[in-house]
Amino acid sequence: MMAIDFKTTMANAEFPSIFLNASGVNCMTVTEMDEMINAACTGGVVTKSATPQQREGNPQPRYYQLEHGSINSMGLPNEGFPYYLDYVTKEHAKPTILSVAGLKMSDNIELLHKIQASDYTGLTELNLSCPNVIGKPQVAYDFEETDALLAEIFSFYTKPLGVKLPPYFDLVHFDQMATILNKYPLTHINTVNSVGNGLWIDIDTEKVVIKPKQGFGGLGGTMILPTALANVRAFRQRLNPSIKIIGTGGVTSGADVFMHLLCGADMVSVGTALLHEGVGIFQRLTDELTTIMAEKGYTSIEDFRGKVQDF
Ligand code: YRO
């Protein structure tokens, strides 16, 4: 089959393919991040969201595989910001995206000041699913707080920056969030993070399947594909063309990738399916996408990106 050129650019970064890991999967250690860089058909690597200090995360079991996806409450286990800044500042064969997450609002500002002052010139992605003050929803579900945070960040931050968003479920929320995001020189959004606070139960033991948070955890995998597609399309319809979109959520096949691209995704990342299948998945997705494109006579993603048709 004819090889299709899947390279794509975001800000100053040239990715040799559209595929990335979803942050949290295959990106905790240097070994895992190198594996993403060195694997066939990957565009690069996104780091596990870094907090200022190293963290063990929540007690186990904190991840559980479901029939049609996954549930997790990892609790941000990571090696700490200096470890990931050191990794991305080194030369690699493919671009990196440094994901950062504050456990409180002041962390976000502190982390971005440190990146601004560092030698790193590549992409950063701020995970907006970080906790807010007690009694308020996560930052990305608090529109005023998101606006205030981005205003403060862009008063000093001049390097390429995107945001990781949780899924939204109301069209007015898409309008409100897009209006806020369009005020800032964001390189990209990454949509979606896991679908928050699902629950699963083992009927033999009558127990929840993960230990933290009485079993509540973020959902990923096939079951969230329609939610992910809706978020990619809704934001592509509303955001400035200069803001690119990384589509994340529910990808296990080339057909799923094709749908994300039809909705307007510029790149596509894989979480749950990458965890289950390993980095070989990116060759398979590339082959399956290539087959679909060949059947349709498409020679480039630009032939169909964002061109999903209404009924
Ligand atoms: O538990 C996690 O480390 C986690 N899991 C996800 O599915 N998405 C995330 O963004 C994170 C890290 C951030 C937070 C949910 C713990 C605040």
Residues whose N, C-alpha, C, O or C-beta is under 5 A from the ligand:
A	BS01	YRO	S73 M74 G75 L76 P77 S129 C130 P131 N193 S194 G218
